[in-house]
Amino acid sequence: MILEVRNLEVGYGKITAVSNVSIAVDQGEIVTLIGPNGAGKSTLLKAIAGLLPIRSGSITFDGQSISNRPAAEVMRGGIALVLEGRSTLKHMTVRENLVLGGYVRKDHSAIAADIERMLDRFPILRERIHQRAGTLSGGEQQMLVIARALIARPRLLMLDEPSLGLAPLVTAEIFKIVRELNSTDKMTILLVEQNANQALRLAHRAYVLENGKVVLQGSDLADDERVREAYLGV
């Protein structure tokens, strides 16, 4: 097991956003978190990444506690988070964004080779290499932030709503990339996704969060009547 979250509580001021949540991710899995807006899914990812303090509970990555560790330290340890909203540095070029992905690494000589590898994986980024990130399409920006995260060579990639605001054809391409990262590169992925149907088809296991709590979990939630009615429109 590469990631284990136990009895986590996270809040904003007096508001509790995540309460007594426990999840686990095994090496090589895609695990997805689904649930309504405001359920605490993004909060959970940010707490794991060190962007939000936890009130209680524990987060263990690769056997080591990372509870309330600084975000840069968590990233150096092998966790990368792609935030919701395609958080490119819009005034910087595609290449500059990719270079920034290696800032936590010490093997600077290998970063250039990894950038070339990302440009091979995402050919559209090679075409846009000198273009400012803010001028890219939504799908191209999403590919850029995923590529930038991969430059850090994470062992766990966390994706927060990667298809948000994208056209169906672009969404399909993003999901294809996620599937290939897992099947070809053996990347472990924790995915928060609004498109529950696609997410459940992609993932090995899933958790359903509602009101900051895990209410369902399993590998066959697409067949669960409650999930089908609430999230799949069946």
Backbone as CSV, one residue per row, in Angstrom:
resi,resn,N_x,N_y,N_z,CA_x,CA_y,CA_z,C_x,C_y,C_z
1,MET,0.841,-1.188,0.000,0.000,0.000,0.000,0.882,1.246,0.000
2,ILE,0.681,2.123,-1.002,1.559,3.279,-1.108,1.007,4.490,-0.348
3,LEU,-0.327,4.609,-0.264,-0.941,5.724,0.458,-2.021,5.199,1.391
4,GLU,-1.976,5.674,2.629,-3.022,5.319,3.590,-3.412,6.567,4.377
5,VAL,-4.689,6.883,4.318,-5.255,8.000,5.072,-6.193,7.415,6.116
6,ARG,-5.972,7.793,7.380,-6.775,7.223,8.464,-7.443,8.316,9.284
7,ASN,-8.764,8.215,9.373,-9.567,9.031,10.299,-9.237,10.520,10.172
8,LEU,-9.134,10.983,8.934,-8.683,12.352,8.692,-9.806,13.357,8.940
9,GLU,-9.432,14.449,9.594,-10.329,15.586,9.754,-9.610,16.846,9.292
10,VAL,-10.257,17.575,8.393,-9.708,18.814,7.835,-10.822,19.845,7.823
11,GLY,-10.477,21.097,8.134,-11.501,22.130,8.143,-10.982,23.473,7.729
12,TYR,-11.928,24.385,7.544,-11.627,25.779,7.245,-12.248,26.616,8.361
13,GLY,-11.412,27.107,9.261,-11.948,27.824,10.402,-12.808,26.902,11.255
14,LYS,-14.058,27.309,11.477,-14.965,26.494,12.300,-15.696,25.435,11.481
15,ILE,-15.504,25.465,10.170,-16.216,24.525,9.299,-15.376,23.273,9.082
16,THR,-15.960,22.110,9.319,-15.290,20.835,9.055,-15.638,20.384,7.652
17,ALA,-14.612,20.244,6.810,-14.837,19.866,5.410,-14.686,18.370,5.184
18,VAL,-13.793,17.739,5.957,-13.548,16.296,5.870,-13.562,15.747,7.286
19,SER,-14.339,14.709,7.529,-14.508,14.195,8.885,-14.341,12.682,8.930
20,ASN,-13.334,12.227,9.654,-13.116,10.796,9.905,-13.017,9.990,8.610
21,VAL,-12.313,10.532,7.636,-12.180,9.873,6.332,-10.966,8.958,6.320
22,SER,-11.170,7.752,5.847,-10.082,6.788,5.668,-10.135,6.248,4.244
23,ILE,-9.010,6.335,3.537,-8.896,5.754,2.203,-7.516,5.124,2.066
24,ALA,-7.366,4.254,1.079,-6.073,3.627,0.808,-5.899,3.478,-0.696
25,VAL,-4.641,3.578,-1.128,-4.310,3.400,-2.548,-3.136,2.445,-2.636
26,ASP,-3.298,1.373,-3.386,-2.213,0.404,-3.577,-1.344,0.820,-4.761
27,GLN,-0.099,0.369,-4.730,0.827,0.636,-5.831,0.231,0.154,-7.150
28,GLY,0.252,1.032,-8.166,-0.216,0.652,-9.489,-1.703,0.770,-9.717
29,GLU,-2.444,1.254,-8.736,-3.891,1.396,-8.875,-4.284,2.763,-9.418
30,ILE,-5.479,2.803,-10.005,-6.208,4.059,-10.152,-7.371,3.991,-9.168
31,VAL,-7.396,4.926,-8.243,-8.492,5.026,-7.280,-9.170,6.361,-7.502
32,THR,-10.496,6.346,-7.578,-11.228,7.584,-7.818,-12.102,7.954,-6.635
33,LEU,-12.262,9.259,-6.438,-13.171,9.811,-5.445,-14.291,10.508,-6.182
34,ILE,-15.531,10.110,-5.929,-16.666,10.771,-6.548,-17.595,11.256,-5.445
35,GLY,-18.484,12.142,-5.826,-19.424,12.698,-4.865,-19.857,14.076,-5.310
36,PRO,-20.863,14.656,-4.649,-21.380,15.967,-5.056,-20.383,17.083,-4.769
37,ASN,-20.621,18.237,-5.361,-19.806,19.412,-5.060,-19.876,19.709,-3.560
38,GLY,-18.734,20.065,-2.991,-18.699,20.377,-1.570,-18.594,19.172,-0.662
39,ALA,-18.362,17.996,-1.243,-18.291,16.776,-0.435,-16.962,16.623,0.295
40,GLY,-15.939,17.397,-0.109,-14.636,17.312,0.541,-13.568,16.617,-0.272
41,LYS,-13.851,16.329,-1.534,-12.912,15.580,-2.363,-11.627,16.374,-2.609
42,SER,-11.773,17.606,-3.065,-10.599,18.440,-3.335,-9.851,18.760,-2.050
43,THR,-10.585,18.980,-0.976,-9.968,19.244,0.330,-9.079,18.082,0.737
44,LEU,-9.555,16.869,0.509,-8.781,15.679,0.861,-7.468,15.633,0.082
45,LEU,-7.518,15.890,-1.226,-6.294,15.881,-2.029,-5.318,16.952,-1.550
46,LYS,-5.827,18.128,-1.254,-4.957,19.212,-0.804,-4.313,18.901,0.546
47,ALA,-5.047,18.230,1.414,-4.478,17.834,2.711,-3.364,16.814,2.522
48,ILE,-3.572,15.849,1.628,-2.536,14.854,1.346,-1.290,15.538,0.792
49,ALA,-1.499,16.533,-0.075,-0.386,17.233,-0.727,0.313,18.230,0.188
50,GLY,-0.203,18.439,1.376,0.422,19.382,2.300,-0.014,20.816,2.104
51,LEU,-1.063,21.045,1.317,-1.545,22.401,1.062,-2.548,22.866,2.107
52,LEU,-3.113,21.934,2.871,-4.025,22.262,3.959,-3.608,21.504,5.209
53,PRO,-3.669,22.141,6.377,-3.334,21.429,7.620,-4.442,20.458,8.009
54,ILE,-4.068,19.370,8.634,-5.062,18.423,9.129,-5.239,18.630,10.631
55,ARG,-6.470,18.455,11.096,-6.771,18.631,12.513,-6.469,17.362,13.306
56,SER,-6.800,16.237,12.698,-6.550,14.958,13.359,-6.515,13.864,12.309
57,GLY,-6.071,12.679,12.731,-5.903,11.577,11.806,-4.477,11.516,11.294
58,SER,-4.246,10.676,10.309,-2.877,10.491,9.805,-2.875,10.237,8.306
59,ILE,-1.752,10.608,7.670,-1.515,10.338,6.253,-0.156,9.670,6.159
60,THR,-0.119,8.475,5.580,1.127,7.725,5.425,1.369,7.466,3.953
61,PHE,2.580,7.783,3.498,2.954,7.542,2.105,4.214,6.688,2.084
62,ASP,4.114,5.549,1.417,5.247,4.629,1.308,5.832,4.300,2.684
63,GLY,4.941,4.124,3.657,5.362,3.713,5.007,5.813,4.833,5.909
64,GLN,5.850,6.073,5.403,6.313,7.208,6.192,5.177,8.205,6.415
65,SER,5.100,8.757,7.626,4.087,9.758,7.911,4.394,11.045,7.160
66,ILE,3.384,11.589,6.488,3.521,12.895,5.842,2.465,13.862,6.384
67,SER,1.891,13.543,7.512,0.866,14.403,8.109,1.434,15.778,8.391
68,ASN,0.785,16.788,7.845,1.164,18.197,8.059,2.608,18.510,7.666
69,ARG,3.142,17.759,6.703,4.460,18.099,6.151,4.287,19.236,5.134
70,PRO,5.298,20.079,4.963,5.214,21.139,3.956,4.999,20.566,2.555
71,ALA,4.276,21.313,1.730,3.928,20.833,0.390,5.157,20.478,-0.434
72,ALA,6.213,21.290,-0.366,7.423,21.012,-1.147,8.065,19.702,-0.709
73,GLU,8.011,19.428,0.592,8.584,18.180,1.102,7.770,16.977,0.643
74,VAL,6.448,17.136,0.645,5.569,16.052,0.164,5.851,15.771,-1.306
75,MET,6.035,16.833,-2.088,6.309,16.662,-3.515,7.656,15.989,-3.729
76,ARG,8.660,16.402,-2.969,9.971,15.753,-3.089,9.889,14.276,-2.730
77,GLY,8.976,13.940,-1.847,8.820,12.548,-1.436,8.131,11.674,-2.454
78,GLY,7.536,12.297,-3.510,6.977,11.476,-4.579,5.500,11.640,-4.861
79,ILE,4.880,12.714,-4.354,3.458,12.959,-4.629,3.318,14.254,-5.427
80,ALA,2.593,14.190,-6.531,2.314,15.380,-7.337,0.810,15.573,-7.434
81,LEU,0.373,16.811,-7.251,-1.045,17.147,-7.338,-1.267,18.099,-8.503
82,VAL,-2.177,17.728,-9.402,-2.638,18.611,-10.463,-3.955,19.214,-9.997
83,LEU,-3.928,20.501,-9.686,-5.081,21.169,-9.104,-6.203,21.360,-10.121
84,GLU,-7.400,21.490,-9.606,-8.548,21.834,-10.437,-8.327,23.208,-11.067
85,GLY,-8.751,23.357,-12.300,-8.700,24.662,-12.935,-7.475,24.913,-13.788
86,ARG,-6.701,23.863,-14.103,-5.580,23.992,-15.030,-4.643,25.133,-14.623
87,SER,-3.948,24.895,-13.506,-3.137,25.947,-12.875,-1.786,26.125,-13.571
88,THR,-1.840,26.482,-14.857,-0.609,26.845,-15.552,-0.180,28.240,-15.101
89,LEU,1.109,28.512,-15.237,1.585,29.887,-15.066,1.424,30.563,-16.427
90,LYS,0.327,31.273,-16.566,-0.155,31.686,-17.883,0.782,32.640,-18.608
91,HIS,1.554,33.422,-17.873,2.457,34.376,-18.511,3.756,33.730,-18.970
92,MET,3.980,32.473,-18.546,5.199,31.760,-18.915,4.935,30.860,-20.108
93,THR,5.983,30.536,-20.847,5.829,29.668,-22.013,5.622,28.223,-21.585
94,VAL,5.252,27.406,-22.555,5.104,25.972,-22.307,6.412,25.396,-21.766
95,ARG,7.529,25.726,-22.404,8.816,25.201,-21.943,9.122,25.654,-20.505
96,GLU,8.870,26.898,-20.207,9.146,27.409,-18.861,8.285,26.705,-17.820
97,ASN,7.035,26.420,-18.166,6.178,25.666,-17.258,6.741,24.271,-17.006
98,LEU,7.209,23.611,-18.051,7.764,22.270,-17.910,9.043,22.289,-17.074
99,VAL,9.896,23.266,-17.318,11.126,23.384,-16.523,10.787,23.548,-15.044
100,LEU,9.740,24.314,-14.757,9.335,24.543,-13.374,8.939,23.238,-12.689
101,GLY,8.443,22.269,-13.472,8.050,20.984,-12.895,9.205,20.250,-12.240
102,GLY,10.434,20.583,-12.605,11.596,19.897,-12.039,12.241,20.621,-10.883
103,TYR,11.564,21.627,-10.325,12.243,22.453,-9.314,12.552,21.691,-8.033
104,VAL,11.841,20.596,-7.758,12.111,19.832,-6.529,13.208,18.789,-6.735
105,ARG,13.673,18.655,-7.977,14.673,17.623,-8.268,16.092,18.181,-8.164
106,LYS,17.032,17.291,-7.880,18.439,17.675,-7.796,19.234,17.218,-9.023
107,ASP,18.682,16.271,-9.772,19.380,15.761,-10.959,19.057,16.636,-12.170
108,HIS,19.515,17.856,-12.144,19.122,18.842,-13.158,19.506,18.420,-14.576
109,SER,20.555,17.644,-14.709,20.982,17.230,-16.046,19.957,16.320,-16.711
110,ALA,19.132,15.646,-15.912,18.153,14.716,-16.476,16.816,15.381,-16.774
111,ILE,16.629,16.602,-16.286,15.343,17.276,-16.481,15.084,17.545,-17.960
112,ALA,16.113,17.961,-18.697,15.951,18.237,-20.128,15.487,16.993,-20.878
113,ALA,16.043,15.841,-20.506,15.634,14.594,-21.154,14.178,14.263,-20.840
114,ASP,13.761,14.533,-19.600,12.373,14.270,-19.226,11.418,15.225,-19.936
115,ILE,11.857,16.458,-20.132,11.023,17.398,-20.892,10.826,16.896,-22.320
116,GLU,11.895,16.396,-22.931,11.771,15.835,-24.279,10.812,14.653,-24.284
117,ARG,10.883,13.857,-23.244,9.977,12.695,-23.136,8.525,13.160,-23.052
118,MET,8.270,14.235,-22.310,6.915,14.767,-22.204,6.442,15.355,-23.538
119,LEU,7.354,15.976,-24.270,6.985,16.542,-25.572,6.696,15.442,-26.586
120,ASP,7.358,14.285,-26.423,7.035,13.129,-27.271,5.659,12.580,-26.913
121,ARG,5.350,12.572,-25.616,4.058,12.031,-25.166,2.911,12.970,-25.546
122,PHE,3.178,14.286,-25.477,2.162,15.293,-25.780,2.639,16.136,-26.963
123,PRO,2.518,15.633,-28.191,3.087,16.327,-29.365,2.561,17.747,-29.542
124,ILE,1.322,18.003,-29.127,0.777,19.351,-29.281,1.576,20.356,-28.468
125,LEU,2.160,19.917,-27.346,2.970,20.825,-26.524,4.280,21.181,-27.239
126,ARG,4.804,20.252,-28.009,6.012,20.568,-28.785,5.712,21.662,-29.823
127,GLU,4.531,21.568,-30.422,4.132,22.592,-31.390,3.953,23.958,-30.727
128,ARG,3.619,23.932,-29.434,3.315,25.176,-28.711,4.453,25.568,-27.769
129,ILE,5.623,25.009,-27.924,6.684,25.069,-26.924,7.064,26.501,-26.531
130,HIS,6.998,27.446,-27.473,7.386,28.836,-27.175,6.174,29.739,-26.932
131,GLN,5.018,29.120,-26.882,3.776,29.878,-26.711,3.497,30.078,-25.224
132,ARG,2.915,31.219,-24.856,2.540,31.441,-23.467,1.396,30.498,-23.094
133,ALA,1.487,29.930,-21.887,0.510,28.917,-21.477,-0.912,29.454,-21.473
134,GLY,-1.064,30.739,-21.169,-2.395,31.319,-21.106,-3.104,31.398,-22.446
135,THR,-2.362,31.223,-23.539,-2.981,31.274,-24.871,-3.377,29.893,-25.382
136,LEU,-3.081,28.835,-24.619,-3.439,27.485,-25.035,-4.928,27.238,-24.826
137,SER,-5.458,26.263,-25.538,-6.835,25.839,-25.301,-6.928,25.146,-23.946
138,GLY,-8.151,24.943,-23.477,-8.340,24.282,-22.190,-7.722,22.892,-22.145
139,GLY,-7.908,22.123,-23.207,-7.345,20.777,-23.256,-5.831,20.789,-23.282
140,GLU,-5.266,21.745,-24.038,-3.808,21.855,-24.104,-3.231,22.264,-22.760
141,GLN,-3.924,23.156,-22.057,-3.465,23.541,-20.720,-3.520,22.355,-19.759
142,GLN,-4.552,21.523,-19.887,-4.636,20.354,-19.009,-3.495,19.382,-19.292
143,MET,-3.163,19.191,-20.554,-2.024,18.340,-20.895,-0.735,18.927,-20.333
144,LEU,-0.614,20.250,-20.369,0.597,20.897,-19.867,0.755,20.697,-18.361
145,VAL,-0.322,20.854,-17.596,-0.170,20.718,-16.144,0.095,19.259,-15.749
146,ILE,-0.466,18.308,-16.520,-0.157,16.903,-16.259,1.309,16.624,-16.585
147,ALA,1.764,17.117,-17.740,3.170,16.924,-18.125,4.101,17.574,-17.107
148,ARG,3.745,18.770,-16.646,4.583,19.460,-15.664,4.678,18.657,-14.367
149,ALA,3.565,18.078,-13.954,3.577,17.255,-12.741,4.455,16.019,-12.918
150,LEU,4.424,15.434,-14.128,5.204,14.220,-14.382,6.706,14.492,-14.416
151,ILE,7.100,15.738,-14.724,8.525,16.094,-14.720,9.128,15.882,-13.333
152,ALA,8.316,15.996,-12.300,8.796,15.776,-10.932,9.036,14.296,-10.619
153,ARG,8.696,13.417,-11.554,8.838,11.966,-11.378,8.111,11.454,-10.124
154,PRO,6.820,11.743,-10.017,6.089,11.285,-8.828,5.843,9.789,-8.853
155,ARG,5.639,9.235,-7.677,5.183,7.849,-7.558,3.676,7.785,-7.369
156,LEU,3.086,8.903,-6.978,1.627,9.024,-6.881,1.224,10.329,-7.543
157,LEU,0.361,10.224,-8.555,-0.163,11.393,-9.247,-1.609,11.601,-8.821
158,MET,-1.913,12.786,-8.274,-3.274,13.103,-7.856,-3.844,14.134,-8.833
159,LEU,-4.985,13.821,-9.395,-5.628,14.672,-10.398,-6.970,15.148,-9.866
160,ASP,-7.156,16.463,-9.831,-8.393,17.043,-9.314,-9.214,17.594,-10.477
161,GLU,-10.291,16.886,-10.812,-11.232,17.292,-11.862,-10.533,17.592,-13.194
162,PRO,-9.789,16.642,-13.751,-9.045,16.935,-14.985,-9.913,17.214,-16.196
163,SER,-11.191,16.791,-16.174,-12.035,17.012,-17.349,-12.932,18.236,-17.206
164,LEU,-12.823,18.963,-16.110,-13.733,20.070,-15.833,-13.670,21.135,-16.933
165,GLY,-14.821,21.427,-17.528,-14.916,22.481,-18.519,-14.412,22.114,-19.897
166,LEU,-14.074,20.857,-20.115,-13.538,20.452,-21.410,-14.633,19.830,-22.283
167,ALA,-14.476,19.975,-23.598,-15.412,19.375,-24.545,-15.304,17.847,-24.480
168,PRO,-16.358,17.131,-24.857,-16.355,15.670,-24.753,-15.169,14.989,-25.433
169,LEU,-14.803,15.446,-26.642,-13.682,14.815,-27.342,-12.363,15.044,-26.595
170,VAL,-12.199,16.228,-26.024,-10.990,16.527,-25.264,-10.978,15.732,-23.964
171,THR,-12.145,15.628,-23.338,-12.265,14.822,-22.125,-11.848,13.382,-22.392
172,ALA,-12.304,12.830,-23.509,-11.937,11.459,-23.861,-10.430,11.324,-24.018
173,GLU,-9.780,12.334,-24.589,-8.330,12.302,-24.763,-7.620,12.362,-23.407
174,ILE,-8.121,13.164,-22.479,-7.515,13.260,-21.152,-7.632,11.919,-20.425
175,PHE,-8.790,11.289,-20.516,-8.966,9.984,-19.873,-8.072,8.932,-20.519
176,LYS,-7.880,9.029,-21.815,-6.966,8.110,-22.502,-5.550,8.276,-21.963
177,ILE,-5.137,9.524,-21.750,-3.805,9.786,-21.200,-3.672,9.193,-19.806
178,VAL,-4.691,9.379,-18.978,-4.655,8.835,-17.618,-4.546,7.315,-17.651
179,ARG,-5.316,6.696,-18.533,-5.278,5.234,-18.650,-3.890,4.750,-19.086
180,GLU,-3.299,5.450,-20.045,-1.968,5.062,-20.528,-0.893,5.260,-19.462
181,LEU,-1.002,6.324,-18.687,-0.034,6.553,-17.609,-0.053,5.391,-16.628
182,ASN,-1.244,4.870,-16.377,-1.357,3.750,-15.443,-0.932,2.435,-16.068
183,SER,-1.391,2.151,-17.289,-1.128,0.840,-17.885,0.283,0.721,-18.445
184,THR,0.794,1.806,-19.036,2.117,1.760,-19.673,3.225,2.169,-18.713
185,ASP,3.010,3.263,-17.987,4.038,3.789,-17.092,3.919,3.254,-15.672
186,LYS,2.846,2.484,-15.411,2.610,1.908,-14.077,2.457,2.990,-13.009
187,MET,1.920,4.140,-13.407,1.730,5.252,-12.492,0.534,4.990,-11.579
188,THR,0.717,5.219,-10.297,-0.369,5.140,-9.327,-1.102,6.473,-9.332
189,ILE,-2.433,6.419,-9.406,-3.212,7.637,-9.607,-4.389,7.692,-8.634
190,LEU,-4.539,8.849,-7.991,-5.714,9.155,-7.172,-6.460,10.267,-7.896
191,LEU,-7.687,9.974,-8.289,-8.437,10.825,-9.214,-9.719,11.338,-8.580
192,VAL,-9.909,12.657,-8.585,-11.196,13.268,-8.276,-11.804,13.692,-9.605
193,GLU,-13.042,13.279,-9.846,-13.607,13.513,-11.173,-15.118,13.696,-11.091
194,GLN,-15.597,14.749,-11.753,-17.030,15.036,-11.794,-17.775,14.053,-12.690
195,ASN,-17.089,13.534,-13.703,-17.715,12.585,-14.627,-17.622,11.194,-14.009
196,ALA,-18.599,10.896,-13.154,-18.546,9.655,-12.373,-18.563,8.420,-13.260
197,ASN,-19.300,8.478,-14.348,-19.387,7.325,-15.241,-18.016,6.963,-15.796
198,GLN,-17.319,7.956,-16.345,-15.984,7.730,-16.894,-14.998,7.323,-15.799
199,ALA,-15.085,7.990,-14.653,-14.148,7.723,-13.576,-14.274,6.285,-13.072
200,LEU,-15.494,5.806,-12.937,-15.703,4.446,-12.429,-15.266,3.398,-13.446
201,ARG,-15.404,3.715,-14.715,-14.928,2.778,-15.744,-13.406,2.723,-15.785
202,LEU,-12.774,3.823,-15.434,-11.319,3.933,-15.497,-10.635,3.324,-14.271
203,ALA,-11.267,3.482,-13.110,-10.612,3.169,-11.840,-10.720,1.697,-11.462
204,HIS,-9.730,1.259,-10.669,-9.786,-0.083,-10.091,-10.724,-0.125,-8.886
205,ARG,-10.724,0.972,-8.120,-11.585,1.073,-6.940,-12.062,2.512,-6.802
206,ALA,-13.114,2.691,-6.003,-13.671,4.031,-5.843,-14.179,4.236,-4.427
207,TYR,-14.199,5.506,-4.044,-14.820,5.937,-2.793,-15.850,7.010,-3.139
208,VAL,-16.983,6.975,-2.452,-17.996,8.017,-2.584,-17.960,8.865,-1.319
209,LEU,-17.744,10.180,-1.498,-17.760,11.115,-0.382,-19.033,11.953,-0.436
210,GLU,-19.652,12.092,0.730,-20.794,12.982,0.863,-20.674,13.688,2.207
211,ASN,-20.823,14.998,2.190,-20.749,15.801,3.412,-19.483,15.522,4.218
212,GLY,-18.372,15.350,3.505,-17.093,15.179,4.165,-16.821,13.800,4.713
213,LYS,-17.656,12.832,4.377,-17.488,11.470,4.898,-17.523,10.464,3.762
214,VAL,-16.813,9.343,3.941,-16.901,8.232,2.992,-18.173,7.454,3.289
215,VAL,-19.064,7.368,2.302,-20.333,6.668,2.514,-20.384,5.336,1.770
216,LEU,-19.540,5.182,0.742,-19.476,3.926,0.001,-18.062,3.737,-0.514
217,GLN,-17.667,2.492,-0.690,-16.378,2.206,-1.304,-16.419,0.817,-1.918
218,GLY,-15.561,0.586,-2.912,-15.501,-0.734,-3.510,-15.011,-0.698,-4.942
219,SER,-14.927,-1.877,-5.539,-14.441,-2.010,-6.915,-15.567,-2.154,-7.924
220,ASP,-16.809,-2.201,-7.456,-17.936,-2.416,-8.358,-19.056,-1.405,-8.116
221,LEU,-18.684,-0.177,-7.795,-19.701,0.817,-7.450,-20.576,1.200,-8.638
222,ALA,-20.078,0.969,-9.862,-20.901,1.262,-11.035,-22.152,0.397,-11.064
223,ASP,-22.140,-0.710,-10.330,-23.292,-1.601,-10.272,-24.155,-1.362,-9.044
224,ASP,-23.723,-0.455,-8.168,-24.482,-0.176,-6.950,-25.670,0.727,-7.293
225,GLU,-26.836,0.316,-6.877,-28.057,1.040,-7.248,-28.043,2.485,-6.764
226,ARG,-27.520,2.706,-5.544,-27.481,4.077,-5.012,-26.572,4.966,-5.863
227,VAL,-25.425,4.427,-6.288,-24.497,5.196,-7.121,-25.106,5.429,-8.498
228,ARG,-25.736,4.429,-9.057,-26.334,4.553,-10.391,-27.414,5.640,-10.408
229,GLU,-28.208,5.692,-9.348,-29.273,6.691,-9.301,-28.739,8.089,-9.038
230,ALA,-27.765,8.194,-8.115,-27.297,9.519,-7.676,-26.282,10.134,-8.625
231,TYR,-25.425,9.306,-9.236,-24.285,9.859,-9.962,-24.191,9.449,-11.421
232,LEU,-24.872,8.385,-11.806,-24.760,7.903,-13.177,-26.008,8.175,-14.000
233,GLY,-27.029,8.754,-13.377,-28.228,9.093,-14.113,-29.012,7.901,-14.591
234,VAL,-28.888,6.773,-13.867,-29.591,5.535,-14.262,-30.750,5.296,-13.294
